[in-house]
Amino acid sequence: MITVYGCGALGSRIAVKFQEAGIPVQGVTRPGPHFDRISSGGLLFGGSDGPLRTVRLDIFDDPSACPPADLVIILVKAWQTPEIAPRVKDLLSPGGFALTLQNGLGNVEALQEHVPGERLLAGTVTYGAFRPEPGVVRSGGDGSIRFGPVEAGVDAGAVLDTFLSAGFPAALEESPWPSIWEKVIINAAVNPVAALTRSSNRDILDSPFTMRIMEALCREATAAASAAGISVEPGAQWEYLRKILELTSGNRPSMLQDIEAGNRTEIEAISGEILRHGEKASLSLPYTEAVYGLVKALEAAGLRSSS
């Protein structure tokens, strides 16, 4: 059994892929309209446009009611991790693994306080997904999953086999940190720009103005990664970012979805962490500082209007 903890847009998409591959899966999500619609009538799922199909999912709004699983995939927002971390261990069957595929930095550290190190995996996912309304999720493009054990020497081959059996392009790596930082760099370049300009990935690709700003953000985040001991070549990382944008051109980034919904964003775990690492290394990161401040202001305005 697999549990997807955080069945928003991306979590729901991953759950659907397991479900349609015949692999038992259940979801945990917050109480509210999204949960209500999935639990009563199933999830409506489809491509970036076109017809939708109904997918029946076992879903819980109370983690304590969720049966233990061999694999718990954590996809809640980064700012929710400290809140849910104490519950994760109880969701694991004996010998089960917890795998964070969340955006940003700080998730591993929050989970390590409650999940035994030999049971904790971490990595990244580059699939795209967006939720136009509660109970409805659309694909925003295909991607891949990369992960590794937080503690060296842990054998997570069975987890890799599970992803491959479901048809995910997945890779098991010796350490999760290079892939985590590569995803943070992508998020730090794309998400704030999408949120501020209200643009999809396709819109961003079509604009020379947003592309120039994203390239500057990518280079600043790469410098922060290098300061943290993660060697990333700036030119290669920029080309990788462009490739991801093309593969997920139909996607609406999660930070944009949060701003449109008047919700809290993951800007602290992404750009905020880039700035904190940069400050430790005395780096100048003017583009990152600018978009961080603007998204924080936009986020505050949205939270005020929705309260």
C-alpha positions as CSV (number, residue, x, y, z in Angstrom):
1,M,0.0,0.0,0.0
2,I,1.1,3.5,-0.8
3,T,-0.1,6.7,0.9
4,V,0.2,10.1,-0.8
5,Y,0.2,12.6,2.0
6,G,-0.9,15.9,0.4
7,C,-3.4,15.1,-2.4
8,G,-3.4,18.5,-4.0
9,A,-2.8,18.9,-7.7
10,L,0.5,17.0,-7.9
11,G,-0.3,14.5,-5.2
12,S,-3.5,13.6,-6.9
13,R,-1.8,13.1,-10.2
14,I,0.7,10.8,-8.7
15,A,-2.0,8.9,-6.9
16,V,-3.9,8.5,-10.2
17,K,-0.9,7.0,-11.9
18,F,-0.5,4.4,-9.1
19,Q,-4.2,3.6,-9.1
20,E,-4.5,3.2,-12.9
21,A,-1.4,0.9,-12.8
22,G,-3.2,-1.4,-10.3
23,I,-1.0,-0.5,-7.3
24,P,-3.0,0.0,-4.1
25,V,-2.9,3.7,-3.1
26,Q,-4.7,6.0,-0.7
27,G,-4.5,9.7,-0.1
28,V,-4.5,12.2,2.8
29,T,-5.6,15.7,2.3
30,R,-7.0,18.6,4.3
31,P,-10.8,18.8,5.0
32,G,-12.6,21.0,2.5
33,P,-14.2,21.1,-0.9
34,H,-11.4,19.2,-2.7
35,F,-11.6,16.3,-0.2
36,D,-15.4,16.4,-0.2
37,R,-15.7,16.0,-4.0
38,I,-13.1,13.3,-4.3
39,S,-14.6,11.2,-1.4
40,S,-18.2,11.6,-2.7
41,G,-17.8,11.4,-6.4
42,G,-14.2,10.6,-7.3
43,L,-11.5,12.8,-8.7
44,L,-12.0,14.3,-12.2
45,F,-8.6,13.9,-14.0
46,G,-7.4,14.7,-17.5
47,G,-4.8,16.4,-19.7
48,S,-4.1,20.1,-19.7
49,D,-7.3,20.5,-21.8
50,G,-9.9,18.2,-23.2
51,P,-12.1,15.5,-21.6
52,L,-11.9,14.5,-17.9
53,R,-12.3,11.0,-16.5
54,T,-13.5,10.0,-13.0
55,V,-10.9,8.2,-10.9
56,R,-12.0,6.7,-7.6
57,L,-9.5,7.2,-4.8
58,D,-9.5,6.1,-1.2
59,I,-8.9,9.4,0.6
60,F,-8.8,10.5,4.2
61,D,-9.0,14.0,5.8
62,D,-7.8,12.6,9.2
63,P,-4.3,11.0,9.1
64,S,-5.0,9.0,12.2
65,A,-7.8,7.1,10.3
66,C,-5.4,6.2,7.4
67,P,-4.1,2.6,7.5
68,P,-0.3,2.1,7.6
69,A,1.5,1.9,4.3
70,D,4.8,0.5,2.9
71,L,5.5,3.9,1.3
72,V,4.3,7.3,2.4
73,I,5.0,10.0,-0.3
74,I,4.9,13.5,1.2
75,L,3.7,16.3,-1.0
76,V,2.2,18.8,1.4
77,K,3.3,22.4,1.1
78,A,6.8,23.1,2.6
79,W,5.4,25.4,5.3
80,Q,3.1,22.5,6.4
81,T,5.9,20.0,7.0
82,P,6.6,20.9,10.7
83,E,2.9,20.4,11.4
84,I,2.5,17.0,9.7
85,A,6.0,15.6,10.4
86,P,5.0,14.1,13.8
87,R,2.2,12.1,12.1
88,V,4.3,10.5,9.4
89,K,5.9,7.7,11.5
90,D,2.5,6.4,12.5
91,L,1.5,6.1,8.9
92,L,4.4,3.7,8.1
93,S,4.1,-0.1,8.3
94,P,7.0,-1.9,9.8
95,G,9.9,-1.5,7.5
96,G,8.1,1.2,5.5
97,F,9.7,4.3,4.0
98,A,8.7,8.0,4.0
99,L,9.7,9.8,0.8
100,T,9.5,13.6,0.6
101,L,9.2,14.9,-3.0
102,Q,8.3,18.4,-1.8
103,N,9.5,21.8,-3.1
104,G,12.1,23.8,-1.3
105,L,14.6,23.3,1.5
106,G,14.0,22.4,5.1
107,N,11.6,19.5,4.6
108,V,14.2,16.8,5.3
109,E,15.3,18.4,8.5
110,A,11.7,18.8,9.8
111,L,11.0,15.1,9.0
112,Q,14.3,13.9,10.5
113,E,13.0,15.0,14.0
114,H,10.3,12.3,13.8
115,V,11.1,9.7,11.2
116,P,14.0,7.3,11.8
117,G,16.9,8.1,9.4
118,E,17.0,4.7,7.9
119,R,13.3,5.0,6.9
120,L,13.6,8.5,5.3
121,L,14.1,9.1,1.6
122,A,14.1,12.4,-0.2
123,G,14.1,13.6,-3.8
124,T,12.3,15.5,-6.5
125,V,9.5,15.2,-9.0
126,T,9.2,17.3,-12.2
127,Y,5.7,16.3,-13.3
128,G,3.3,19.2,-13.8
129,A,-0.2,19.3,-12.5
130,F,-2.8,22.0,-11.7
131,R,-6.2,22.2,-10.0
132,P,-8.7,24.5,-11.8
133,E,-11.3,23.8,-9.2
134,P,-11.8,21.5,-6.2
135,G,-12.0,17.8,-7.2
136,V,-10.6,18.5,-10.6
137,V,-6.9,18.0,-11.5
138,R,-5.3,18.4,-14.9
139,S,-1.8,17.2,-16.1
140,G,0.6,20.0,-16.8
141,G,3.2,17.8,-18.6
142,D,5.3,14.7,-17.9
143,G,8.5,14.6,-15.9
144,S,10.6,12.2,-13.8
145,I,11.3,11.3,-10.2
146,R,14.7,11.2,-8.6
147,F,15.3,10.2,-5.0
148,G,17.8,8.7,-2.6
149,P,18.3,7.8,1.1
150,V,19.0,10.5,3.6
151,E,21.3,8.1,5.5
152,A,24.0,6.6,3.4
153,G,23.9,2.8,2.7
154,V,20.1,2.4,3.0
155,D,18.7,0.0,0.4
156,A,15.7,1.7,-1.3
157,G,15.6,-0.6,-4.3
158,A,12.1,-1.8,-3.5
159,V,10.8,1.8,-3.6
160,L,12.4,2.3,-7.0
161,D,10.8,-0.9,-8.3
162,T,7.4,0.4,-7.1
163,F,7.7,3.6,-9.1
164,L,9.0,1.7,-12.2
165,S,6.1,-0.8,-12.0
166,A,3.7,2.1,-12.1
167,G,5.3,3.6,-15.2
168,F,7.1,6.5,-13.6
169,P,10.5,7.4,-15.1
170,A,12.4,7.1,-11.8
171,A,16.0,7.0,-10.6
172,L,17.5,6.0,-7.3
173,E,20.6,8.0,-6.4
174,E,23.3,7.7,-3.8
175,S,22.5,11.1,-2.3
176,P,19.3,13.1,-2.6
177,W,20.9,16.5,-2.3
178,P,22.1,17.2,-5.8
179,S,18.6,16.6,-7.2
180,I,16.9,18.6,-4.4
181,W,19.1,21.6,-5.1
182,E,18.6,21.3,-8.8
183,K,14.8,21.4,-8.2
184,V,15.1,24.3,-5.8
185,I,17.1,26.2,-8.5
186,I,14.3,25.6,-11.0
187,N,11.6,26.6,-8.5
188,A,13.5,29.7,-7.5
189,A,13.7,30.8,-11.2
190,V,10.3,29.8,-12.4
191,N,7.7,30.0,-9.6
192,P,8.1,33.6,-8.5
193,V,8.1,34.9,-12.1
194,A,5.0,32.8,-12.9
195,A,3.3,34.1,-9.7
196,L,4.2,37.8,-10.4
197,T,3.3,37.8,-14.1
198,R,0.3,35.3,-13.8
199,S,1.9,33.2,-16.5
200,S,1.8,29.5,-17.3
201,N,5.0,27.8,-18.3
202,R,4.1,28.2,-22.0
203,D,3.6,32.0,-21.5
204,I,7.0,32.2,-19.8
205,L,8.7,30.4,-22.6
206,D,7.2,32.8,-25.1
207,S,8.4,36.0,-23.4
208,P,12.0,37.2,-23.8
209,F,11.5,39.4,-20.8
210,T,10.6,36.6,-18.4
211,M,13.3,34.4,-19.8
212,R,16.0,37.0,-19.1
213,I,14.8,37.4,-15.5
214,M,14.6,33.7,-15.0
215,E,18.2,33.2,-16.3
216,A,19.4,35.7,-13.8
217,L,17.5,34.0,-11.0
218,C,18.9,30.6,-12.1
219,R,22.5,31.9,-11.9
220,E,22.0,33.4,-8.5
221,A,20.4,30.2,-7.1
222,T,23.2,28.1,-8.7
223,A,25.7,30.3,-6.8
224,A,23.9,29.7,-3.5
225,A,24.0,25.9,-4.2
226,S,27.7,26.1,-4.8
227,A,28.2,27.9,-1.6
228,A,26.2,25.1,0.1
229,G,28.7,22.5,-1.3
230,I,26.5,21.4,-4.3
231,S,28.5,21.7,-7.5
232,V,26.1,22.8,-10.3
233,E,27.3,24.2,-13.7
234,P,25.3,27.4,-14.4
235,G,25.0,26.9,-18.1
236,A,24.0,23.3,-17.9
237,Q,21.4,24.1,-15.1
238,W,19.9,26.8,-17.3
239,E,19.5,24.4,-20.2
240,Y,18.0,21.8,-17.9
241,L,15.5,24.4,-16.7
242,R,14.5,25.3,-20.2
243,K,14.0,21.6,-21.0
244,I,11.7,21.2,-18.0
245,L,9.7,24.2,-19.0
246,E,9.2,22.8,-22.5
247,L,8.2,19.3,-21.1
248,T,5.6,21.0,-18.7
249,S,4.6,23.8,-21.0
250,G,0.9,23.3,-20.1
251,N,1.5,23.6,-16.4
252,R,0.6,26.5,-14.1
253,P,3.2,26.6,-11.4
254,S,2.1,25.9,-7.8
255,M,3.1,29.4,-6.6
256,L,0.9,30.9,-9.2
257,Q,-2.0,28.7,-8.2
258,D,-1.5,29.7,-4.5
259,I,-1.5,33.4,-5.4
260,E,-4.6,33.1,-7.5
261,A,-6.3,31.2,-4.6
262,G,-5.2,33.7,-2.0
263,N,-3.2,31.0,-0.2
264,R,0.2,31.0,1.5
265,T,3.0,30.2,-0.9
266,E,6.3,28.3,-0.6
267,I,8.4,31.4,-1.2
268,E,10.2,31.0,2.1
269,A,11.3,27.5,1.5
270,I,12.5,28.4,-2.0
271,S,13.7,32.0,-2.5
272,G,13.9,32.6,1.2
273,E,16.3,29.7,1.6
274,I,18.3,30.8,-1.4
275,L,18.8,34.2,0.3
276,R,19.7,32.6,3.6
277,H,22.4,30.5,2.1
278,G,23.6,33.5,0.0
279,E,23.8,35.6,3.1
280,K,26.0,33.0,4.9
281,A,28.4,33.1,1.9
282,S,28.2,36.9,1.5
283,L,26.7,36.6,-2.0
284,S,24.9,39.4,-3.7
285,L,21.5,38.1,-5.0
286,P,19.6,41.1,-6.2
287,Y,17.1,39.4,-8.5
288,T,16.2,36.8,-5.9
289,E,15.8,39.5,-3.2
290,A,13.5,41.5,-5.5
291,V,11.2,38.6,-6.4
292,Y,11.1,37.4,-2.9
293,G,9.9,40.7,-1.6
294,L,7.3,41.1,-4.3
295,V,5.9,37.6,-3.8
296,K,5.7,38.2,-0.1
297,A,3.8,41.4,-0.6
298,L,1.5,39.8,-3.1
299,E,0.9,36.8,-0.8
300,A,0.1,39.1,2.2
301,A,-2.4,41.0,0.1
302,G,-4.1,37.8,-1.0
303,L,-4.3,36.5,2.6
304,R,-5.8,39.7,3.7
305,S,-8.5,39.7,1.1
306,S,-9.4,36.0,1.7
307,S,-9.6,36.4,5.5
